[in-house]
Amino acid sequence: MLAFETITLAPIDRRLIDVALLNPAERAWMDSYHDRVYQSVSPHLDAADQAWLADATAPL
């Protein structure tokens, strides 16, 4: 299967997502991606920015 390789990690803005339209696989992908973003980026941030990132990448 062809796919794109992720080369940047940033949370996807939740305000742009209509969760009601996502199927379980899409929702799981989004949660997995946001977990990857948090795990990769948070060690490089101060406490205030980590808190913002935790909120932005919380599971749907």
C-alpha positions as CSV (number, residue, x, y, z in Angstrom):
1,M,0.0,0.0,0.0
2,L,1.3,3.5,-0.8
3,A,1.4,6.0,1.9
4,F,3.0,9.3,2.8
5,E,5.9,9.5,5.3
6,T,5.3,12.0,8.1
7,I,8.2,14.4,8.2
8,T,6.7,17.0,10.5
9,L,4.8,16.5,13.8
10,A,2.1,19.0,14.8
11,P,-1.3,18.4,16.3
12,I,-4.3,18.6,14.0
13,D,-6.6,21.3,15.1
14,R,-9.7,19.7,16.7
15,R,-11.9,22.6,15.6
16,L,-11.5,21.3,12.1
17,I,-12.6,17.8,12.8
18,D,-16.2,16.6,12.9
19,V,-15.8,13.5,15.0
20,A,-19.3,12.3,14.2
21,L,-18.1,11.7,10.6
22,L,-15.1,9.6,11.5
23,N,-15.2,5.8,11.5
24,P,-13.5,3.8,14.3
25,A,-10.3,3.3,12.2
26,E,-10.0,7.0,11.4
27,R,-10.6,7.9,15.0
28,A,-7.9,5.4,16.1
29,W,-5.5,6.8,13.5
30,M,-6.0,10.4,14.8
31,D,-5.5,9.3,18.4
32,S,-2.4,7.4,17.5
33,Y,-1.0,10.3,15.5
34,H,-1.6,12.7,18.4
35,D,0.0,10.3,20.8
36,R,3.1,10.2,18.6
37,V,3.1,14.0,18.4
38,Y,3.0,14.3,22.2
39,Q,5.6,11.7,22.9
40,S,8.0,13.1,20.3
41,V,7.6,16.9,20.9
42,S,6.8,17.3,24.7
43,P,10.3,16.5,26.0
44,H,11.5,19.6,24.2
45,L,8.9,22.0,25.7
46,D,8.6,23.8,29.0
47,A,5.7,23.0,31.4
48,A,3.3,25.5,30.1
49,D,3.8,24.4,26.5
50,Q,3.6,20.8,27.5
51,A,0.2,21.5,29.1
52,W,-1.0,23.1,25.9
53,L,0.3,20.2,23.8
54,A,-1.4,17.7,26.1
55,D,-4.7,19.4,25.6
56,A,-4.2,19.7,21.8
57,T,-3.3,16.0,21.5
58,A,-5.8,14.5,23.9
59,P,-7.8,11.5,22.5
60,L,-10.9,12.3,20.5
